[in-house]
Amino acid sequence: FNVCTGQTTTLERLAETVMHVAGVHKRIEAGAPGGFGPHRRIATSNRIKTAMGLEFTSLDKGMKPTIEWYRHALEQ
């Protein structure tokens, strides 16, 4: 299953969101030399929504508990 919002999200947007939710303010250097991989990927979560009756939240809301989990795990 794909678990996603079905909206295109760039790696730069993902980094910005993670830093915003984590309360970190650093400069993002986009387009670093040696970068590789696809420019973008588009996926939908229709199969998992249908099979399991799930609904998903925004990237911002979803990153908050993820960051809290990592902070807690790293404290151990």
DAQUICOR-V896874 format. One record per helix or strand. SS is the DSSP state (H for helix, E for strand). FROM is the first residue (numbers start at 0). LEN is the number of residues. If there is no record, write none. Layout:
# DAQUICOR-V896874
<<SS | FROM | LEN> <SS | FROM | LEN>>
This chain:
# DAQUICOR-V896874
<<H | 10 | 12> <H | 45 | 7> <H | 58 | 17>>
